[in-house]
Amino acid sequence: MPRLLALVALLWAVALGRDAADDWIVRTEMPVLVHATAPEVRDREERLLRAYTVEDGLWRMELTPDRVDPLFFAMLIAYEDKRFEDHQGVDALASLRAAWQGLKAGRIVSGASTLTMQVARLLEDGGTGAWAGKLRQVRLALALERRLEKHEILQLYLRLAPYGGNLEGLRAATLAWFGKEPGRLTPAEAALLVALPQAPEARRPDRHSEAARAARDRVLARMVRAGVIDGETARAALRDPAPKRRHAVPQIAPHLADRAIAEGAGRHMLTLDRDLQQSLERLATTYMQGRDPRLSLALIVADHRSGEVLASVGSASYAATRGQGFVDMTRALRSPGSTLKPLVYGLAFDRGLAHPETLISDTPVQFGTYAPQNFDGQFRGELRVARALQLSLNIPVVRLTDAMGPAHVMAALETAGLSPQLPGGQPGLALSLGGVGLSLWDMVTLYAALAEGGEARQLRWRLGEEERGTRRLMSPRAAWQVGHVLAGLAPPPQAGPPGRVAYKTGTSYGHRDAWALGYDGRYVAGVWIGRPDGTPVPGAFGGELAAPLLFEALGRARAEPVPLPAPPPDTLLVSNAKLPAPLRRFGGSAALAPSLQVTFPPEGARLLAEPRGVPVKLRGGVPPFTLLADGEVLGTRLRGPEILAPLAGPGFITLSVIDATGQAGRVSIELR
């Protein structure tokens, strides 16, 4: 009986001890488990563009175990805590081994710290030597194992482990020491990353390269004994040099990244393509070498089909001081010079004021007290509107602006989604010569609308951002006519044959801004060069300074040139002699003509083909009329309000009617 009582008493004591231990662990005061990580900006494929430090200037970056090379985990667990998956925070076997070795040697021979205990120390930033500190780590490790999954404990290690200097966490370490993400690591790299947290300052590769290499090699040797890697792999890894310098954390697209972070911390996904962005940043830096250091540069490339910005360079060098490189010149308000002229011509084509083959006078003219002059002070007499645009003459475009009214040009800028700033508040005739403040962002938006057949949409730089819809700036016919004229300009030397890119250059008053904007069948780009402080740049012309960079940027955006679109069916492709009489010479009165409408057949009608043809009924417009089917002229000098279209069918046909002022009406029908 006494033995039975003693056994019961022993079991009761053990139970009480277990319950007390459980209560001790449950009552553990937990440290903060959530730590701030670096705000990040990533490209369209989730590749890092730029990151920012957290408090105290630390590089601590978000990382989940699934984005780490499995080799690192295999080495880490084999080296630091081979029973990590089995213990509950404290490895009893390792503790007994360490105690026995210490008793025999009279000193500490090996440690028994588990990965969970190391995480506990990192969470509290505590030491390991004092017994009180060690006991606290044991208690916290046991509590962590009860509250967290194993992968969550590993994630804390990945985020908090020290790697020298202000580097905290595995991802900051791989970016700094190897210049890459931790998803793919060599055996030598993985071994160094296992060794560094044990003595992060004494083994810093940039200061103590030999110590870092020796520690790495010891890890490799143990990995062979543990069977993680074979001997041949280890021997090859031993030949890899240890890093001797620290890579800078990526600082790609710094201006746009700053803009994203200014709208809120966290993780930001942009529409940029990192490869193209880096390529254009290097191009910008190289292009400005040897030039006035006070100059800056801005460059944007976008996909005009989607409106997504693929690259945005705010300056040639973010760190440049004399050129104020920290200023994002893609958003700075500047005078666009002659780059607004295509808009004026497109509006004139759309309103029936002119046609590319219309003759217009480049002769001295005065509007009140305003007498515009061409940039070279010369007059060319009467010439085609297309040629006037290609030569970027001032007098013809001012004549067109006067005919439609500068307020209409201003309204078109706002319709396109731009943010024009007028110096005096009221638009004048000088508006079409650049007398308005616009940014490169605005101008690329405008040229994207021309490229998209007159359909304007806002440029988007945040991935997944909802499109705000489109607005009609001008007809597809007018937009195509502008693009066709601009594609006829000779490109810069070594930029390829003409006809592939529709582009326009511009130089603001006093040579303060040099511009080039252009597009092909898919991409639109814009370049600005000047001084951020607005002082003149003597001898700077858009055609000489900005145009070569524009073509180089477009060339890097696509493997092959994307053809410009074919003309819309209602485009009148005739010489001046075959134009309706009012369009042969610009007179300025056609804007008052009544609008032209095709009232029959209605859009989408299905009609039976008849021998005499299809009747076409018109309302408004100024006769005579020109009739086209799918762009082919069927008749000229026709009178309304009803005409016959000689169509045999069957099939789908687009009928177009153009009046004497250039206005057009169009319907699509099906003949059976």
Secondary structure as GFF3:
##gff-version 3
##sequence-region A 1 672
A	DSSP	alpha_helix	2	26	.	.	.	ID=ss1
A	DSSP	beta_strand	40	42	.	.	.	ID=ss2
A	DSSP	beta_strand	48	51	.	.	.	ID=ss3
A	DSSP	three_ten_helix	55	57	.	.	.	ID=ss4
A	DSSP	beta_strand	59	60	.	.	.	ID=ss5
A	DSSP	three_ten_helix	65	67	.	.	.	ID=ss6
A	DSSP	alpha_helix	70	80	.	.	.	ID=ss7
A	DSSP	alpha_helix	92	105	.	.	.	ID=ss8
A	DSSP	alpha_helix	115	124	.	.	.	ID=ss9
A	DSSP	alpha_helix	131	147	.	.	.	ID=ss10
A	DSSP	alpha_helix	150	160	.	.	.	ID=ss11
A	DSSP	beta_strand	167	168	.	.	.	ID=ss12
A	DSSP	alpha_helix	170	177	.	.	.	ID=ss13
A	DSSP	alpha_helix	187	195	.	.	.	ID=ss14
A	DSSP	three_ten_helix	196	198	.	.	.	ID=ss15
A	DSSP	alpha_helix	209	226	.	.	.	ID=ss16
A	DSSP	alpha_helix	231	238	.	.	.	ID=ss17
A	DSSP	alpha_helix	254	262	.	.	.	ID=ss18
A	DSSP	beta_strand	267	269	.	.	.	ID=ss19
A	DSSP	alpha_helix	274	288	.	.	.	ID=ss20
A	DSSP	beta_strand	296	303	.	.	.	ID=ss21
A	DSSP	beta_strand	308	313	.	.	.	ID=ss22
A	DSSP	three_ten_helix	337	340	.	.	.	ID=ss23
A	DSSP	alpha_helix	341	350	.	.	.	ID=ss24
A	DSSP	beta_strand	359	362	.	.	.	ID=ss25
A	DSSP	beta_strand	381	384	.	.	.	ID=ss26
A	DSSP	alpha_helix	385	390	.	.	.	ID=ss27
A	DSSP	alpha_helix	394	404	.	.	.	ID=ss28
A	DSSP	alpha_helix	406	415	.	.	.	ID=ss29
A	DSSP	three_ten_helix	429	433	.	.	.	ID=ss30
A	DSSP	alpha_helix	440	451	.	.	.	ID=ss31
A	DSSP	beta_strand	455	457	.	.	.	ID=ss32
A	DSSP	beta_strand	470	472	.	.	.	ID=ss33
A	DSSP	alpha_helix	476	487	.	.	.	ID=ss34
A	DSSP	beta_strand	502	507	.	.	.	ID=ss35
A	DSSP	three_ten_helix	509	511	.	.	.	ID=ss36
A	DSSP	beta_strand	513	519	.	.	.	ID=ss37
A	DSSP	beta_strand	523	530	.	.	.	ID=ss38
A	DSSP	pi_helix	542	546	.	.	.	ID=ss39
A	DSSP	alpha_helix	547	557	.	.	.	ID=ss40
A	DSSP	three_ten_helix	576	578	.	.	.	ID=ss41
A	DSSP	alpha_helix	581	584	.	.	.	ID=ss42
A	DSSP	three_ten_helix	590	592	.	.	.	ID=ss43
A	DSSP	beta_strand	597	600	.	.	.	ID=ss44
A	DSSP	beta_strand	606	607	.	.	.	ID=ss45
A	DSSP	beta_strand	614	619	.	.	.	ID=ss46
A	DSSP	beta_strand	625	629	.	.	.	ID=ss47
A	DSSP	beta_strand	632	638	.	.	.	ID=ss48
A	DSSP	beta_strand	642	645	.	.	.	ID=ss49
A	DSSP	beta_strand	651	658	.	.	.	ID=ss50
A	DSSP	beta_strand	664	671	.	.	.	ID=ss51
###
